[in-house]
């Protein structure tokens, strides 16, 4: 399966995703990244006047039950999928 080194490679590749990547996919990646690197949510939910941070917090909370290794593997899989979709769209 994935390793920490592979995870770090894909974390860098995620930065190259096109602007057209949906916010939903960006939030999925954010939640998996935080779960993989920090673990379960360790902050309180931002208030309703901060919708961007609230959405990011919710995405992290949504993957709370995953182990850090499982989150790393899911993150790698999601980045691969998005990169393949981006390549297909530009072909």
Secondary structure as GFF3:
##gff-version 3
##sequence-region A 1 91
A	DSSP	alpha_helix	4	14	.	.	.	ID=ss1
A	DSSP	alpha_helix	23	37	.	.	.	ID=ss2
A	DSSP	alpha_helix	51	62	.	.	.	ID=ss3
A	DSSP	alpha_helix	68	90	.	.	.	ID=ss4
###
